[in-house]
């Protein structure tokens, strides 16, 4: 099976025709909310019975609303800055100085007759100048209305009226196997149309996460319609001629099409668009939790027969509204306001576009002692998203050295007491002290679930099955009642990232 994490070569359709990279512009002036089209073409794909469909009517309807976005950015030539000192004078003398113009391109589509255009954030970020070309070859200078790196959505505007606008579909109703068209400007070939099907929904891609975006929301539609650099920002169209997504990226080992294309669902993009047009930025509400998808072992631990929901890993700060309301690490969120929650992106969207201060009802499934599948419901008041997600630290020092404990055979771990030196260097608080993971048995139960010091650690085990551990004896005591083949919950602090998480290990049979 192809692992996306191994092959993501994010081809953001910047149209940097082969190796130009750049950044994106500032939000523009706040604009009033606009009305957008909701009607599609009069006819869908044509074709006689048993014949391949023709998409010509759809293309004729949509193409006039698709645009070619050209970007430029001025920057100084400073290629000599990383050279050894003895070579820098030579390059200063003979290299042409002064600003350079870096150009790129992408796609977009008109959403209102008065010139509002949806595209990707990465297409327009940090550009000094934007030029938009229409199908009829008219060109306009565009300005950025607003950008949201968390969803990779941006709104730009040109000064024009009476423009053709796309119709929006409902991306929630898109099904795997549906025909779709991708329209855009790949590799400089303007107004290109490709066809394919929806290959999957609800995809997340770590390679597409903007490191500056704390609350990234990802819920990509995957398609095998051909998408290449330059397609980014263009529409993904259904057979009614309505936009169901914004083409955003490809997964490839070469940077060119390799069968995997990804689009942002239009329902998500419309939420972002409305806020960007109204205020130039997005105000996002959060529960105040760190979350992950539910794994089979996590589901088994809390007693779920269906592997679905969102697991609470930890809280970014002690004042988290979810923590205050009563949620705990290890809880699996299965519903929000009586709407079922199956995966992370679904919860992020249900929460993210509410308002700070709104009250939501969160239903979780948890384990309480020997009881599993215990359901609890909590009322949580949402708070405003913040970039402050670091763990607190202080100068508290302590701890004593001890000899390593033997490997805990059923989990494949070797643990040690925290040394006073490590506690001091890492400035660990009392809540951050547990037992140090000294080694992880390769291929054992904890392999690639718990990290050894030379493979992404060091890591500290803070709890077992919800019970605090501080010494190897505490750790072993919590495992004495665990049977063979049972799932054990470990709460772990990673000293490199400073973050805690939960992981689940099934003991040896």
N, C-alpha and C positions, 0 to 999 in steps of 0.2 A: 504494500500500500504506500502510495506517495505521501510523505509527511510534509505538510505545508511549511512547518517550522524550519525544514531543511532546505526548501526550495524557493521560499518567498524572495523574489527579486522584484521589489515593488516598482512597477512601471507606472508611476504617476503620470498621466498623460500630459505632461508638460510640453510635449512636442519639442523638447530640447533635442534636436533631431538626433544627435546620438550621445552627447555626453555633457550637456550643460545642466547645471543645477543652480537653483536660486530660491529666494525666499519670497514672502507674501505681503500685500499692502495693508495699511491701517483702515479701520472702519470709517466710513464716510458719515455725512450729515444724516441725522435721523429723518426718516421719511414716513408719510402716512401709510397705513395698511391699504393694500390694493386688492381689487377683485381679479380673479383669474378664471380662465376658461374651464368649462366642465364638459364640453361636447366634443365628440370624436368625429371621424369622417363618416360619410353617409353609408359607406359599405366597408366590410372587412375584407380579409384576404380572398381574392377570387381564385377559382380553379374548378374545373369540371370534376365529376365524381371519379375517384381513383387517381387523379392527376396531382402533381405537386402544386401547392398553392402559389399564387402570385400575390406579392405584397405591394404592387405598384400603386394602388389607390391609397394605401396607408402612407407610403413614402411621399406621394404627391401632396398629401394633407399635412404631413409633419415637417418635411424638409424646409419650407419657408421660415419656420420658427426656430430652426437650429442655427447657431452662429459659430463663427471661427474667431477665437480669442487670441490675439497676439500680445505678448508682454515684452517689456524691455526694462532693463535696470542698469544704471550707471554705477561702475565701481572702478577703483584705482588698480592699476597693475602693480602687484607687489609679490611677484613670483620669487623674488630674490630673498624674501624675508626669512625663509627657513634654510638658506644656504650658509655654509661656514663663513665666518667674518672675512677671511682673506679673499673670498669670491664676491662679496656683496658690492664692493666698490666698482669692480669690473662691470657687473650687471647694471649698476646705477648709471655708469658712464655710457653704456652702449644699448641698454634696453629702452625702448620708447616709454616714456612716462605719461601720466595723465589718465583721465578716466577711460574705461572701456565700456562698451555697450554690450550687455549680454541679453540675448533674445530667446524667447521660448514661445510655445503656443499650446493651445488646448481647445476645448469646446465648451459650449453652453447652450441654453435654450431660453427663448423669450416666454415669460409667464404672464405678461400683461401688455395691453396695447400701447401703454405709455412708456415702455422701455425697460422694465425690470427683467433681469436675466439671472437664472440660477446656474451655478457652476461649482467646481470644487475649490475649497480653500487653497489647496496646494497649487492650483493653476495660477492664482493671482497674488499669492502671498509675497510681500516685499517688492512687488513690481512698482517701478516709478511711473510707467505709462501703460495704459491698456487701450488697444484698438480692437473694435468689433467689426467683423465683416459679415454681411447678410448674404443669403443665397443670390440675391439680385445684384451683388457686387457693391452695394452701398457700404461705405465705411463710416464709423462713428468713434469718437473718443469716449471711453467709458470711465466711470469712477466707481470705487468700491463703496457700497452701502454698509456692509458689515460682513464679518467672517466668524466662523466658529470652528477652531481647530479640533474640538472634541468630536465633531461629527464629519469634519472635512467638507462642510457646506459653506458657500459664500454667495452673496447677492451683489451684483453689479448693476449699473444703470446707464443707459444712453438717453440722450435728449431727442426723442422722436415720438410721434403719435401715429395711431392707425396701424400699428404693427401686427403681424400675425402672431398668435399666441398658442401654446400647446394646451391640450386638455389633460387634466390630472385623472389618473385611475386610482384604484384602491390596492395598494401593495399587499395588504393583509389577505386579499382574496386570490393573489397569484398562487398557482399550484405548480409543484415540480412536474415537469413535462410539458408545460404551456410553451407555445411558440412566442418568441420575443425578437425584436429588432434592435440593434445598437446603431446609433447614428452619431457621426462625429467627424473628426479631422485627423485620422491616424497618420503619423509619419509625414505630415504635410500634404497628404492627399485629401483635399477638402470635400466635405459633404459626402462621405462614404457611408454606405448602408451594408450591414452584415446581419445574417439571420442565424438563429439557434433556438435552443430551448432553455427553460429554467432548469438548471442542474441540481440545485439545492437551495435551501433557505436557512437563515439564522447563522451564517458563517461569521466567525471572528478571526482576525488575522493579526498576530502579534507584530509582524513586520510593518504593519500600517499604523501603529500607534505613534502619535506625535509625542516625543518625550516631554514637551512643554504642556501637554494636555493631561490634566490630572483625572478628569472624569470622562474618559473616552467612552463613547457609546457606539458599539459596532453591532450590526445586524444585517450583514451583507446578503444580497441575492447573488447566487453563483449562476453563471451562464456559460454555455459553450459558443455563444455568438462571438465572432472574432473581435477582440479588443486589443489595441496596440497603443504605444505612446502617442498622445495627441487626441485619443478618444476621451480622456478624462474630462468630466463636466458635461458630456453629451447625454442625451436621453436614452433610456431603455424603454422600448415601446411594446405594448401588448397588441393583440389582434383587433382591438377596437380603436387603435390609433391613439391610445392614451398613454401618458408617461407613468411608468410604475417604478422607475429608479433612475439614479444618476450614476453613470459609469464612472468608476473611481480607480480601479487598479487591476493588475494581472498578477498571477503567480507564475514565475518562470525562472529557469536557470540562466537564460540568456538576456532577459529584459524585453524580449519580444513574445508574441502570442505562443502559448504552449497548451492551450485548451482550457485554461482557467481564467475567467473574467469575473469581476465583482462589481456590484452596483449597490448604492445606498438606497434603501426603500423610500419611495416618494412620500409615504405617510410620515416618516421621520423627518425627511427634508422639509416638508411643508411646515411642520411645527417650528423648525429652526428659521425658515424663511420669514414666517409671520413676525417672529420676534426681532429679527434683523431689520426688517423693513420698518417696524414700529419704533425701534429704539437704537439700532446700530449694534446691539450686542445681545447675548442670550443670558438670561438669569436662570440658573439651574438650581432646583431643589434637590436635597439628598437626605437619606435616612441616617447617614453618619456611620456606615459600616464598610468593611472590606469583604468582598464576596467572591465566590468561585462557582463554577458549575458543579453539580452533584455527581460524584463518581459512584460506581456500583458498590464499593466498600462503604462509602459514606451513607448511601441509602440503606444498606444492610445494618449499619451501626444504629441508626435511629429507628429502624423497623419499617422502612418503606418498601413496598413490593414493586412500585413503579419508580424507575430511575429518572426522576424529574424534580425540578425545583432549584433553588439557589441556596448555597450553604454560606452561613455567616462565618467568616474567618476570624475577624477581629474588629476592633473599633479604633479609628484614627486618633481619637483623643478621649479623655475621661468624661468630657461633657457631651459626648455623642447622644443625640436624642433617642436613638434606638437602644443604647445601653441604659439610659435613664428609664426608659419605658419597661425594660425587663428582658430584652433579647440577650442571648448568650452565644459565645462562640460554639459552633457545632450545630446550632439550630438550622433547620432547613425550611426556608420560606416557601410555602406552597400556594399562598393566595394573598392578594392585596385588594382590599375592599370587595371581597367575594369574587374577584376575577382570578382565575387560576394562573399561577406563575410556573412555567416549565423551564425557563432558562434565563441566563443573566441579562441578555439584551432586552428581553421582554420586561423584566423588572425595571431596568434602567429607563426604558421609555415610559412606563407607567408612572414612575416617580419623577423623572428628570424634567418633565414639562408641566408639572404642577407648580404651585407657588410656595416659596418659603413661608412658613406659618400655617400651611394647610395641615389638617389632621387626616391621617390614613390609618386604616385598620389592617394590621399585619398578622397573618396566621402562619404559625410555624409548627413543625413536627420536631420533637426532641426526645432524647433519652434521659430518664430520671432514675438513676440507680439501675435496678434490674428491669424496670419498666421501659418498654420501647413503644414507639408510635403514640407518644403522648402529644396531644394537640393543645396549643395555647394561642390565644389571640391577644394582641397588644395594640393600644392606640398610641401612635407615634406622631409627634408634631414635627414636620419637615423643617430643615434648616437650609440656609443658603450655602451653596457649594463654596468651598475654600481650598486654597492651594496648600494649607498647612496640614500635612498628614504625617509629620515626623514624630517619632517617639520621644518623650521627655527623657532627659538624663540629668544626673547630678554627680557630685564628688564623693558619694558614699563609697567606702572601700571596706574590704573584709574578705573573709574566706580563708580556708586553710588547704594546703596541698594534701593529696592522698594518693596512694597507689591506684593504678587503673583497676577497675573491676573487670572480671572476665567477660567475654562476649556473651550477651543474653541470647542464647541459641535460638529460641523461637522467633525472635525478631531480627536476628542477624546484626546486632549492634554491639559495639564496645563503648562503654561509658566511663567517665571519670568525674571526680569532684572538681568543681571550678577552683582554680588557683587564685590566690589573692592578687597575684600580678595581673591575671586576665581581667578580674573584676575591676581593678584600678584602671587598666588601660582602656577597657571598653566603657568605663564609667557606668556600670550596671546599677540600676535601682534595685530595691529589695524585690519588686515584682518581676524583675528580669533574671533572677537567679534560679538555677535548677541544676541539671546534670549535663556535662559536656559530652557531645558525641565525638569520641576519639577515632572511631573507625566504623565503616559500614561494609558488611560482607558483600562482596561482588556477587550478583545474582541471587542474593538472599531476599527475604521478605521485604526488607526496608530499602533495597537497592533502588536508586533514583526517586525515592520518596523522602528519604532523609539524606542530607548531604554531609559527606565527610569533610574534614578541614581542607583537603587538597582538591575538592570537587565542588566548590561553591560555598563551603562553610567558612569558619566554624559555626556550628549550630548548638543551641542549648535546648534541651527538653524541659519544659516548664510544667507539663501536666500529662497525666495518663488517665483516659476515660473520665475527664472532667475533674480529677483529683490532683491537687498540687503536689509536685515532687521537688525536693531540694537535695537529696542525697541518693547515691546508688541503692541504699537499702530501701528508701521510699519507692524508688522506681521498681525494684524487684517485688516489693510487697504488693504494689498495685497490679502486678501481672500474675500473682499466685492464683487468683480465682478465675483466670481467663483460660478457657478450654482450647483444645487443639482446633485450628481452623477458624477460630472466632476473629472478629474484626476489633482491632484496638485503635482508639483515637489518641493521637499524640499532638500536644500543643507545643509548638517549636518557635524559638526566636533565632532568626538568622542574623549574625553579627555584621555581615557585610552590608545588608540592606537596612538593618535596624527594624525590620518588620516581623511581626509574629504571624503564624498561619497554623491551620490544622491540617494534619495529614492522617491517612487511615492505612493501617498495615494489618494484613491477615496473617495470623500466626501459622507456623508450620503445623501440618496435620500429624 
